[in-house]
Amino acid sequence: MTTPINRLGTLHETAIEQRDPCAHFATLITMDEEGQPTSRIVTLRSLDQDGIALLVNADSPKIRHWRMNGKWELSGFWPSIMVQYRLRCDAELEQTKAVRQEWLAKPHASRLADLYHQRVRPESAPLPSRQTLLDELAALDAELENDMAAPPAVSRLLLKPKLLEIGRASLADRLHDRRLYRLHAETWTETILVP
């Protein structure tokens, strides 16, 4: 049976085949302590029938916000195929050996940044200057000498949508095809929306 998540996965594969520069990225929106939306670009690690997986720092502001109020939304746009999507609902945070192995496959600079958050300054902390960041990263890199173990906070956030909207743009007439899917008791419903 084809589910909306499977449809989104097929579109994602098409965007990757088209070498879409946005295929592996999306915007994660959470609500901060003051009830204000906060957004940041995240990397999609996988998109399949289980949901969408991200590698995250469990101590980051985005995870702190999610733990505080459970509210989030993920949205993305693949311009090569003119598809946008947004989704929300359940999420699970995992810290497992497999997650740590996945972390080891990340590029060196990305792993170094994760270790910097853990050992030097937390994510989103203020800096006196850009040069301070560069100097501290260089010092940490020299200290580690490529002997990098996954930081304790590295985690997999699995987003399990119960609401998914997929929009396919029609540039010719602006009559975009927008469909809203909702999961109720293991069954997806579909509503066609006015563009």
C-alpha positions as CSV (number, residue, x, y, z in Angstrom):
1,M,0.0,0.0,0.0
2,T,1.3,3.4,-1.0
3,T,1.3,5.9,1.9
4,P,1.8,9.6,1.8
5,I,5.3,9.0,3.3
6,N,6.1,6.6,0.5
7,R,5.0,9.3,-2.0
8,L,7.2,11.9,-0.4
9,G,10.1,9.3,-0.4
10,T,9.6,8.8,-4.2
11,L,9.6,12.5,-4.8
12,H,12.7,12.8,-2.6
13,E,14.5,10.2,-4.7
14,T,13.5,12.0,-7.9
15,A,14.9,15.3,-6.4
16,I,18.2,13.5,-5.6
17,E,18.3,12.0,-9.2
18,Q,17.8,15.6,-10.5
19,R,20.8,16.7,-8.4
20,D,18.6,19.2,-6.6
21,P,20.8,21.3,-4.3
22,C,18.0,21.2,-1.6
23,A,17.3,17.5,-1.7
24,H,19.2,16.7,1.5
25,F,18.1,19.7,3.5
26,A,14.9,21.0,5.2
27,T,13.8,23.6,7.7
28,L,13.0,22.4,11.2
29,I,10.8,24.8,13.1
30,T,10.4,24.6,16.9
31,M,8.8,26.9,19.5
32,D,11.3,28.5,22.0
33,E,10.8,29.3,25.7
34,E,8.9,32.5,24.8
35,G,6.5,30.7,22.5
36,Q,8.3,32.2,19.4
37,P,9.0,30.1,16.3
38,T,12.7,29.3,15.7
39,S,13.9,27.7,12.5
40,R,17.1,26.2,11.2
41,I,18.2,24.2,8.2
42,V,18.9,20.5,9.0
43,T,20.3,17.6,7.0
44,L,18.0,14.8,6.1
45,R,19.8,11.5,6.9
46,S,17.0,9.2,5.6
47,L,13.4,9.4,4.4
48,D,11.4,6.2,4.3
49,Q,8.3,4.5,5.5
50,D,9.5,4.9,9.1
51,G,9.7,8.6,8.8
52,I,12.5,11.2,8.4
53,A,15.7,10.8,10.4
54,L,18.1,13.6,11.4
55,L,21.4,13.4,13.3
56,V,21.2,15.9,16.1
57,N,22.9,17.1,19.3
58,A,20.7,16.1,22.1
59,D,21.9,19.2,24.0
60,S,21.0,21.7,21.2
61,P,18.4,24.4,21.5
62,K,16.1,22.7,18.9
63,I,16.0,19.5,21.0
64,R,15.6,21.4,24.2
65,H,12.6,23.2,22.6
66,W,11.1,20.0,21.4
67,R,11.5,18.3,24.8
68,M,9.9,21.3,26.5
69,N,6.7,21.5,24.4
70,G,6.7,18.8,21.8
71,K,6.0,21.2,19.0
72,W,7.8,21.1,15.7
73,E,7.3,21.3,12.0
74,L,9.6,20.3,9.1
75,S,9.3,21.9,5.7
76,G,11.2,21.7,2.5
77,F,11.3,22.6,-1.1
78,W,12.8,20.8,-4.1
79,P,13.0,23.3,-6.9
80,S,14.2,20.9,-9.5
81,I,10.8,19.2,-9.4
82,M,8.8,22.1,-8.0
83,V,7.6,20.2,-4.9
84,Q,7.2,21.6,-1.4
85,Y,6.2,19.8,1.7
86,R,5.6,20.2,5.4
87,L,4.9,17.7,8.2
88,R,4.4,17.5,11.9
89,C,3.5,15.2,14.8
90,D,5.4,12.5,16.7
91,A,9.2,12.3,17.1
92,E,11.6,9.9,18.8
93,L,15.1,10.6,20.0
94,E,17.6,7.6,19.9
95,Q,21.1,7.3,21.3
96,T,22.4,4.0,20.1
97,K,25.6,2.3,18.9
98,A,24.2,2.4,15.3
99,V,23.7,6.2,15.6
100,R,27.3,6.6,16.8
101,Q,28.5,4.5,13.8
102,E,26.4,6.7,11.5
103,W,28.0,9.8,13.0
104,L,31.5,8.4,12.1
105,A,30.5,8.5,8.4
106,K,29.9,12.3,8.6
107,P,32.6,14.5,7.0
108,H,35.5,15.5,9.2
109,A,34.5,19.1,9.5
110,S,31.0,18.2,10.5
111,R,32.2,15.8,13.2
112,L,34.7,18.4,14.5
113,A,31.8,20.9,14.8
114,D,29.8,18.4,16.8
115,L,32.7,17.8,19.2
116,Y,33.3,21.5,19.5
117,H,29.7,21.9,20.7
118,Q,30.3,19.2,23.3
119,R,33.8,20.2,24.5
120,V,34.3,23.9,23.9
121,R,31.1,25.9,23.4
122,P,27.5,24.7,23.2
123,E,25.5,25.2,20.0
124,S,24.1,28.7,19.6
125,A,26.4,30.1,22.4
126,P,27.6,33.7,21.9
127,L,31.1,34.2,20.5
128,P,33.4,37.3,20.9
129,S,34.4,37.0,17.2
130,R,34.4,34.7,14.2
131,Q,38.2,34.3,14.6
132,T,37.6,32.9,18.1
133,L,35.6,30.1,16.6
134,L,38.2,29.4,14.0
135,D,41.0,29.4,16.5
136,E,39.2,27.2,18.9
137,L,38.2,24.7,16.1
138,A,41.8,24.6,15.0
139,A,43.1,23.9,18.5
140,L,40.5,21.2,19.0
141,D,41.4,19.6,15.7
142,A,45.1,19.6,16.6
143,E,44.3,18.1,20.1
144,L,42.2,15.3,18.6
145,E,44.6,14.4,15.7
146,N,41.8,12.7,13.8
147,D,41.1,10.4,16.9
148,M,37.4,11.3,17.0
149,A,34.9,9.3,19.1
150,A,31.2,10.3,18.8
151,P,30.2,12.8,21.5
152,P,27.7,11.5,24.1
153,A,24.9,13.8,22.9
154,V,24.9,12.6,19.3
155,S,21.4,11.3,18.6
156,R,19.0,10.4,15.9
157,L,15.7,12.3,15.8
158,L,13.1,10.3,13.9
159,L,10.2,12.4,12.8
160,K,7.0,10.3,12.4
161,P,4.4,12.4,10.6
162,K,0.7,12.3,11.3
163,L,0.2,15.4,9.2
164,L,1.8,15.8,5.8
165,E,1.2,18.4,3.1
166,I,2.7,17.9,-0.4
167,G,2.4,20.7,-3.0
168,R,3.3,20.3,-6.6
169,A,3.7,23.7,-8.3
170,S,2.3,24.5,-11.7
171,L,4.1,27.6,-13.0
172,A,2.0,27.6,-16.2
173,D,-1.2,28.5,-14.4
174,R,-0.4,28.8,-10.7
175,L,-3.0,26.1,-10.0
176,H,-0.7,24.1,-7.8
177,D,-1.7,20.6,-6.7
178,R,-1.9,20.8,-2.8
179,R,-2.8,17.7,-0.8
180,L,-3.1,17.4,3.0
181,Y,-2.8,14.0,4.5
182,R,-3.7,13.1,8.1
183,L,-3.1,9.8,9.9
184,H,-6.0,8.7,12.1
185,A,-5.9,5.2,13.8
186,E,-3.5,3.8,11.2
187,T,-5.4,5.2,8.2
188,W,-4.4,8.2,6.1
189,T,-7.0,10.6,4.8
190,E,-6.4,12.9,1.9
191,T,-7.8,16.4,1.4
192,I,-7.2,18.4,-1.7
193,L,-6.6,22.1,-0.9
194,V,-7.2,25.3,-2.9
195,P,-3.7,26.5,-4.1
